[in-house]
């Protein structure tokens, strides 16, 4: 499991778009007034319900494209997941990737970003994500 590094910044969630949700494991687009992030749950503590999210900052054009997919479709097919994967891959760089711990994501919630080392970057995330890996003991 990745360790939390220094606190980088704090943000209040102003928009939350759920991309995928299964058994309290969420992939979503989260934004504040200025920045937009692709959030993906990579770990859940089943005793405390705290989740660790791997977050990648995306640009406004990527966000608008994801938002149009979310508005127009009820379920994603391979084509739409490929778009999400491309946004993740192209933005998954040290200066854009962070960790956030939280028990829930909701509008108005304050979250704290923690920086990653270059060696901490996760390159193996592929959407849709198989949540069964979070249930391993």
Backbone as a chain_set.jsonl record, in Angstrom:
{"seq": "XXXXXXXXXXXXXXXXXXXXXXXXXXXXXXXXXXXXXXXXXXXXXXXXXXXXXXXXXXXXXXXXXXXXXXXXXXXXXXXXXXXXXXXXXXXXXXXXXXXXXXXXXXXXXXXXXXXXXXXXXXXXXXXXXXXXXXXXX", "coords": {"N": [[0.838, -1.187, 0.0], [0.469, 2.247, -0.746], [2.222, 4.843, 0.916], [1.152, 7.704, 2.773], [2.33, 10.862, 1.938], [3.708, 14.121, 2.533], [1.269, 16.654, 3.281], [-0.271, 18.269, 0.672], [-2.204, 20.066, -0.39], [-5.443, 21.446, 0.337], [-8.873, 20.93, -0.495], [-12.213, 21.852, -1.296], [-14.964, 19.96, -2.189], [-16.847, 20.752, -4.967], [-18.218, 19.786, -7.138], [-19.352, 16.567, -8.049], [-19.126, 13.733, -9.885], [-20.219, 10.585, -10.393], [-18.635, 7.925, -11.874], [-18.344, 5.156, -11.824], [-19.616, 2.767, -9.587], [-19.504, 0.398, -7.117], [-20.428, -1.578, -4.526], [-19.689, 0.342, -2.582], [-17.261, 1.194, -3.546], [-15.727, 3.582, -5.394], [-15.36, 5.225, -8.523], [-14.741, 8.338, -9.762], [-15.365, 11.726, -10.97], [-14.126, 14.583, -9.612], [-14.447, 17.917, -8.548], [-13.23, 21.192, -7.702], [-13.541, 24.712, -7.347], [-11.607, 25.453, -9.223], [-9.989, 23.251, -10.119], [-10.006, 19.928, -11.591], [-10.379, 16.467, -11.002], [-9.729, 13.007, -11.576], [-10.882, 10.57, -9.626], [-10.054, 7.569, -7.998], [-10.813, 4.75, -6.171], [-8.481, 2.916, -4.406], [-7.996, 1.447, -2.193], [-9.655, 0.081, 0.641], [-10.433, 0.339, 4.028], [-11.985, -1.932, 5.831], [-12.801, -1.956, 8.436], [-12.778, 0.683, 9.463], [-13.967, 2.0, 7.409], [-12.64, 3.843, 5.902], [-11.377, 5.114, 2.88], [-8.819, 4.992, 0.403], [-7.955, 7.1, -2.146], [-6.699, 7.268, -5.396], [-5.724, 9.946, -7.183], [-5.955, 11.832, -10.135], [-5.133, 14.742, -11.712], [-7.025, 16.351, -14.179], [-7.485, 18.026, -17.338], [-9.643, 20.778, -18.378], [-10.924, 20.263, -20.845], [-10.838, 17.453, -21.008], [-12.447, 16.875, -18.802], [-14.93, 17.966, -19.669], [-15.485, 16.283, -21.795], [-15.733, 13.782, -20.488], [-17.904, 14.423, -18.852], [-19.917, 14.831, -20.799], [-20.179, 12.223, -21.734], [-21.135, 10.969, -19.408], [-23.603, 12.265, -19.068], [-25.021, 11.487, -21.325], [-25.132, 8.698, -21.353], [-26.247, 5.72, -19.682], [-24.908, 3.417, -18.958], [-21.495, 2.448, -19.314], [-19.735, 1.429, -22.195], [-17.143, -0.504, -23.794], [-15.878, 1.375, -25.497], [-16.329, 3.898, -24.236], [-15.038, 3.446, -21.776], [-12.468, 3.214, -22.719], [-11.921, 5.857, -23.426], [-11.899, 7.067, -20.864], [-9.724, 5.665, -19.786], [-7.676, 6.615, -21.453], [-7.583, 9.368, -20.725], [-6.792, 9.05, -18.079], [-4.244, 7.762, -18.382], [-2.814, 9.709, -19.9], [-2.628, 11.847, -18.158], [-1.471, 10.89, -15.866], [0.95, 11.661, -14.17], [3.732, 12.595, -12.107], [3.402, 15.283, -11.184], [0.691, 15.561, -11.39], [-0.605, 13.574, -9.951], [-2.047, 12.285, -6.949], [-2.737, 11.288, -3.521], [-5.673, 10.69, -1.605], [-7.329, 10.388, 1.451], [-10.406, 9.326, 2.762], [-13.618, 8.9, 4.317], [-15.92, 9.166, 2.92], [-17.06, 10.576, -0.171], [-18.41, 13.658, -0.865], [-20.491, 16.452, -1.791], [-19.299, 19.622, -0.814], [-17.557, 18.609, 1.051], [-14.407, 18.75, 2.686], [-11.268, 17.881, 1.504], [-7.996, 16.435, 1.708], [-5.063, 16.57, -0.118], [-2.326, 14.44, -0.757], [1.069, 14.298, -1.634], [2.752, 12.334, -4.173], [5.591, 10.228, -4.653], [7.686, 9.861, -7.518], [8.176, 7.163, -7.933], [5.936, 6.048, -6.813], [3.833, 6.18, -8.553], [0.968, 4.775, -9.988], [0.625, 2.61, -12.526], [-0.835, 0.528, -13.438], [-3.575, 0.696, -13.249], [-6.645, 0.124, -14.718], [-9.573, 0.903, -16.349], [-12.923, -0.428, -16.741], [-12.506, -0.969, -13.243], [-11.531, -3.862, -11.484], [-13.018, -4.574, -8.646], [-12.627, -6.651, -6.915], [-9.976, -7.007, -6.198], [-9.623, -5.353, -4.061], [-10.621, -6.714, -1.963], [-8.94, -8.607, -1.05], [-7.211, -10.37, 1.488]], "CA": [[0.0, 0.0, 0.0], [1.233, 3.489, -0.815], [2.21, 5.625, 2.146], [0.827, 9.113, 2.597], [3.46, 11.791, 2.062], [3.33, 15.436, 3.064], [0.03, 17.25, 2.803], [0.049, 19.199, -0.391], [-3.208, 21.119, -0.383], [-6.789, 21.074, 0.744], [-9.862, 21.34, -1.476], [-13.608, 21.569, -0.988], [-15.631, 19.391, -3.358], [-17.986, 21.542, -5.452], [-18.943, 18.925, -8.077], [-19.003, 15.154, -7.939], [-19.769, 12.917, -10.911], [-19.877, 9.177, -10.217], [-18.452, 7.188, -13.122], [-18.594, 3.743, -11.542], [-19.809, 2.533, -8.169], [-19.854, -0.977, -6.788], [-20.173, -1.969, -3.143], [-19.046, 1.47, -1.896], [-15.986, 1.499, -4.188], [-16.151, 4.604, -6.344], [-14.528, 5.942, -9.482], [-15.525, 9.549, -9.99], [-14.725, 12.985, -11.321], [-14.346, 15.498, -8.497], [-13.871, 19.22, -8.852], [-13.384, 22.359, -6.851], [-13.821, 25.84, -8.228], [-10.596, 25.599, -10.273], [-9.352, 22.024, -10.574], [-10.815, 18.73, -11.799], [-9.596, 15.259, -10.762], [-10.292, 11.682, -11.715], [-10.647, 9.861, -8.362], [-10.275, 6.132, -8.078], [-10.561, 4.075, -4.899], [-7.491, 1.838, -4.551], [-7.93, 0.681, -0.951], [-10.711, 0.355, 1.624], [-10.297, -0.264, 5.342], [-13.339, -2.393, 6.097], [-13.142, -1.698, 9.836], [-13.042, 2.115, 9.671], [-14.643, 2.471, 6.188], [-11.83, 4.853, 5.241], [-10.906, 4.715, 1.566], [-7.713, 5.734, -0.18], [-8.209, 7.39, -3.551], [-5.627, 7.697, -6.277], [-6.34, 11.068, -7.889], [-5.18, 12.382, -11.233], [-5.675, 16.013, -12.186], [-7.282, 16.362, -15.615], [-7.766, 19.366, -17.845], [-11.053, 21.129, -18.571], [-11.443, 19.579, -22.039], [-11.061, 16.058, -20.614], [-13.62, 16.868, -17.93], [-16.138, 18.2, -20.471], [-15.735, 15.065, -22.567], [-16.254, 12.785, -19.546], [-19.23, 14.882, -18.443], [-20.868, 14.566, -21.885], [-20.421, 10.776, -21.736], [-21.973, 10.666, -18.242], [-24.946, 12.801, -19.285], [-25.684, 10.813, -22.436], [-25.183, 7.238, -21.217], [-26.517, 5.135, -18.366], [-23.816, 2.483, -18.7], [-20.357, 2.596, -20.215], [-19.28, 0.293, -22.978], [-15.687, -0.507, -23.941], [-15.455, 2.629, -26.131], [-16.321, 4.958, -23.226], [-13.976, 3.132, -20.82], [-11.201, 3.527, -23.384], [-11.742, 7.31, -23.295], [-11.502, 7.3, -19.469], [-8.361, 5.143, -19.656], [-6.754, 7.524, -22.127], [-7.432, 10.547, -19.874], [-5.994, 8.638, -16.926], [-2.856, 7.533, -18.808], [-2.136, 10.921, -20.365], [-2.449, 12.779, -17.049], [-0.885, 10.196, -14.725], [2.335, 12.101, -14.006], [3.993, 12.962, -10.71], [2.84, 16.592, -10.829], [-0.777, 15.496, -11.463], [-1.141, 12.432, -9.197], [-2.106, 12.503, -5.509], [-3.553, 10.374, -2.716], [-6.631, 11.301, -0.682], [-8.031, 9.444, 2.337], [-11.703, 9.853, 3.169], [-14.642, 7.868, 4.53], [-16.911, 9.331, 1.859], [-16.931, 11.749, -1.029], [-19.701, 14.323, -0.996], [-20.428, 17.881, -2.066], [-18.989, 20.439, 0.346], [-16.567, 17.963, 1.915], [-13.014, 19.165, 2.56], [-10.36, 16.749, 1.353], [-6.581, 16.812, 1.743], [-4.231, 15.876, -1.093], [-0.972, 14.082, -0.343], [1.882, 14.122, -2.828], [3.341, 11.037, -4.48], [6.926, 10.172, -5.24], [7.611, 9.33, -8.877], [8.139, 5.695, -7.846], [4.627, 5.64, -6.311], [2.813, 6.268, -9.593], [0.328, 3.513, -10.342], [0.427, 2.54, -13.975], [-1.603, -0.667, -13.749], [-5.02, 0.907, -13.141], [-7.355, 0.035, -15.993], [-11.011, 1.024, -16.094], [-13.46, -0.49, -15.378], [-11.608, -1.573, -12.275], [-12.035, -5.058, -10.821], [-12.978, -4.266, -7.215], [-12.296, -7.833, -6.104], [-8.623, -6.893, -5.69], [-9.68, -4.634, -2.788], [-11.145, -7.622, -0.953], [-7.927, -9.581, -0.671], [-6.794, -10.257, 2.884]], "C": [[0.88, 1.245, 0.0], [1.115, 4.241, 0.495], [1.852, 7.069, 1.841], [2.067, 9.948, 2.851], [2.93, 13.095, 2.633], [2.006, 15.909, 2.469], [0.382, 18.322, 1.789], [-0.925, 20.372, -0.406], [-4.543, 20.552, 0.051], [-7.761, 21.63, -0.284], [-11.253, 21.016, -0.961], [-14.277, 21.092, -2.269], [-16.836, 20.256, -3.729], [-18.827, 20.769, -6.461], [-18.436, 17.506, -7.917], [-19.823, 14.388, -8.972], [-19.3, 11.48, -10.724], [-19.774, 8.526, -11.589], [-18.837, 5.734, -12.917], [-18.69, 3.573, -10.034], [-20.212, 1.083, -7.98], [-19.45, -1.234, -5.354], [-19.325, -0.923, -2.409], [-17.65, 1.792, -2.432], [-16.305, 2.391, -5.38], [-15.013, 5.047, -7.251], [-15.341, 7.162, -9.862], [-14.667, 10.689, -10.516], [-15.124, 13.969, -10.237], [-13.732, 16.839, -8.866], [-14.11, 20.213, -7.732], [-13.69, 23.506, -7.805], [-12.862, 25.909, -9.406], [-10.155, 24.285, -10.904], [-10.321, 20.859, -10.672], [-9.901, 17.513, -11.695], [-10.412, 14.019, -11.07], [-9.9, 10.933, -10.449], [-10.932, 8.386, -8.564], [-9.892, 5.48, -6.752], [-9.594, 2.915, -5.138], [-7.371, 0.988, -3.287], [-9.103, 1.062, -0.051], [-10.39, -0.385, 2.909], [-11.709, -0.657, 5.769], [-13.745, -2.238, 7.563], [-13.543, -0.245, 10.051], [-13.831, 2.741, 8.515], [-13.875, 3.583, 5.481], [-11.303, 4.286, 3.923], [-9.723, 5.585, 1.162], [-7.996, 5.861, -1.669], [-6.914, 7.811, -4.231], [-6.258, 8.734, -7.194], [-5.4, 11.591, -8.963], [-5.88, 13.649, -11.717], [-5.844, 15.947, -13.702], [-7.613, 17.783, -16.053], [-9.262, 19.549, -18.103], [-11.667, 20.406, -19.772], [-11.734, 18.118, -21.734], [-12.306, 15.951, -19.747], [-14.907, 17.032, -18.738], [-16.491, 16.975, -21.308], [-16.298, 13.957, -21.68], [-17.678, 13.158, -19.143], [-20.265, 14.605, -19.533], [-21.183, 13.078, -21.993], [-21.372, 10.413, -20.596], [-23.415, 11.114, -18.445], [-25.708, 11.963, -20.304], [-25.848, 9.308, -22.276], [-25.514, 6.816, -19.796], [-25.404, 4.163, -17.976], [-22.728, 2.686, -19.742], [-20.112, 1.29, -20.955], [-17.768, 0.439, -23.13], [-15.184, 0.815, -24.525], [-15.336, 3.762, -25.104], [-15.241, 4.708, -22.178], [-12.614, 3.425, -21.427], [-10.896, 5.02, -23.307], [-11.257, 7.645, -21.888], [-10.064, 6.831, -19.254], [-7.344, 6.06, -20.311], [-6.525, 8.791, -21.305], [-6.577, 10.224, -18.659], [-4.525, 8.515, -17.322], [-2.144, 8.837, -19.167], [-1.87, 11.923, -19.239], [-1.765, 12.173, -15.838], [0.623, 10.464, -14.658], [2.507, 12.591, -12.578], [3.337, 14.28, -10.317], [1.305, 16.607, -10.841], [-1.396, 14.432, -10.568], [-0.989, 12.655, -7.693], [-2.861, 11.361, -4.839], [-4.452, 11.197, -1.812], [-7.239, 10.181, 0.143], [-9.314, 10.093, 2.806], [-12.658, 8.693, 3.418], [-15.752, 7.98, 3.502], [-16.571, 10.554, 1.032], [-18.316, 12.368, -1.146], [-19.48, 15.811, -1.241], [-20.17, 18.639, -0.766], [-17.956, 19.852, 1.281], [-15.177, 18.529, 1.628], [-12.144, 17.922, 2.491], [-8.932, 17.281, 1.292], [-5.823, 15.934, 0.754], [-2.853, 15.634, -0.506], [-0.17, 13.788, -1.604], [2.422, 12.705, -2.946], [4.787, 11.228, -4.913], [6.765, 9.591, -6.644], [7.497, 7.807, -8.865], [6.789, 5.167, -7.362], [3.537, 5.649, -7.387], [2.277, 4.882, -9.936], [0.026, 3.509, -11.836], [-0.5, 1.393, -14.365], [-3.111, -0.484, -13.609], [-5.607, 0.911, -14.537], [-8.839, 0.044, -15.668], [-11.797, 0.211, -17.112], [-12.56, -1.338, -14.495], [-12.263, -2.781, -11.621], [-11.904, -4.856, -9.312], [-12.611, -5.464, -6.364], [-10.876, -7.752, -5.56], [-8.587, -6.15, -4.366], [-10.134, -5.537, -1.642], [-10.156, -8.682, -0.534], [-7.511, -9.329, 0.777], [-5.303, -10.094, 2.958]], "O": [[1.912, 1.286, 0.669], [0.05, 4.276, 1.112], [2.201, 7.596, 0.785], [2.763, 9.765, 3.849], [1.817, 13.146, 3.157], [1.672, 15.609, 1.323], [1.235, 19.174, 2.035], [-0.512, 21.532, -0.431], [-4.736, 19.338, 0.121], [-7.509, 22.678, -0.879], [-11.448, 20.017, -0.268], [-14.17, 21.738, -3.311], [-17.732, 20.469, -2.912], [-20.013, 21.055, -6.629], [-17.251, 17.273, -7.682], [-21.053, 14.396, -8.938], [-18.114, 11.188, -10.879], [-20.72, 8.572, -12.375], [-19.56, 5.149, -13.724], [-17.918, 4.177, -9.289], [-21.152, 0.602, -8.613], [-18.276, -1.124, -5.0], [-18.37, -1.261, -1.708], [-16.93, 2.587, -1.827], [-17.063, 2.003, -6.269], [-13.873, 5.22, -6.819], [-16.506, 7.04, -10.243], [-13.437, 10.633, -10.51], [-16.309, 14.169, -9.972], [-12.638, 16.899, -9.425], [-15.044, 20.093, -6.939], [-14.061, 23.273, -8.956], [-13.243, 26.372, -10.481], [-9.967, 24.223, -12.119], [-11.317, 20.794, -9.951], [-8.79, 17.515, -12.226], [-11.623, 13.981, -10.855], [-8.716, 10.685, -10.219], [-11.909, 8.001, -9.206], [-8.77, 5.647, -6.274], [-9.852, 2.041, -5.966], [-6.727, -0.061, -3.298], [-9.495, 2.227, 0.01], [-10.109, -1.583, 2.894], [-12.537, 0.213, 6.038], [-14.923, -2.378, 7.891], [-14.526, 0.037, 10.736], [-14.306, 3.871, 8.624], [-14.401, 4.203, 4.557], [-10.848, 3.145, 3.854], [-9.637, 6.757, 1.531], [-8.243, 4.873, -2.36], [-6.142, 8.609, -3.699], [-7.22, 8.437, -7.902], [-4.204, 11.769, -8.731], [-7.056, 13.63, -12.081], [-4.931, 15.541, -14.421], [-7.976, 18.63, -15.237], [-10.038, 18.595, -18.05], [-12.821, 19.981, -19.709], [-12.766, 17.593, -22.154], [-13.123, 15.049, -19.93], [-15.874, 16.305, -18.509], [-17.668, 16.67, -21.502], [-17.238, 13.267, -22.075], [-18.558, 12.297, -19.099], [-21.38, 14.185, -19.225], [-22.313, 12.701, -22.305], [-22.308, 9.637, -20.791], [-24.345, 10.419, -18.038], [-26.912, 11.753, -20.159], [-26.634, 8.7, -23.002], [-25.116, 7.467, -18.83], [-25.008, 4.094, -16.813], [-22.995, 3.044, -20.889], [-20.264, 0.2, -20.404], [-17.185, 1.408, -22.644], [-14.155, 1.324, -24.081], [-14.35, 4.499, -25.105], [-14.59, 5.652, -21.731], [-11.699, 3.844, -20.718], [-9.74, 5.408, -23.14], [-10.312, 8.418, -21.727], [-9.274, 7.524, -18.613], [-6.256, 6.259, -19.771], [-5.388, 9.249, -21.195], [-5.735, 11.026, -18.255], [-3.657, 9.098, -16.672], [-0.994, 9.042, -18.778], [-0.976, 12.76, -19.36], [-1.502, 12.884, -14.868], [1.445, 9.627, -15.03], [1.534, 12.959, -11.92], [2.774, 14.386, -9.228], [0.69, 17.558, -10.357], [-2.62, 14.392, -10.439], [0.038, 13.14, -7.22], [-3.537, 10.572, -5.5], [-4.062, 12.254, -1.315], [-7.622, 9.144, -0.397], [-9.325, 11.259, 3.2], [-12.529, 7.632, 2.808], [-16.453, 7.004, 3.236], [-15.872, 11.456, 1.494], [-19.281, 11.684, -1.485], [-18.418, 16.355, -0.937], [-20.764, 18.325, 0.266], [-17.516, 20.524, 2.214], [-14.816, 18.757, 0.474], [-12.268, 17.019, 3.318], [-8.691, 18.417, 0.882], [-5.93, 14.708, 0.788], [-2.282, 16.501, 0.155], [-0.651, 13.124, -2.522], [2.534, 11.977, -1.959], [5.153, 12.264, -5.469], [5.786, 8.894, -6.912], [6.798, 7.229, -9.697], [6.516, 3.972, -7.481], [2.429, 5.17, -7.145], [3.042, 3.94, -10.146], [-0.75, 4.33, -12.326], [-0.908, 1.304, -15.523], [-3.859, -1.436, -13.834], [-5.127, 1.614, -15.426], [-9.304, -0.714, -14.817], [-11.382, 0.153, -18.269], [-11.937, -2.298, -14.949], [-13.434, -2.721, -11.245], [-10.806, -4.956, -8.763], [-12.308, -5.299, -5.183], [-10.589, -8.379, -4.54], [-7.625, -6.291, -3.612], [-10.037, -5.155, -0.476], [-10.49, -9.567, 0.254], [-7.47, -8.182, 1.223], [-4.747, -9.981, 4.051]]}, "num_chains": 1, "name": "protein.A"}
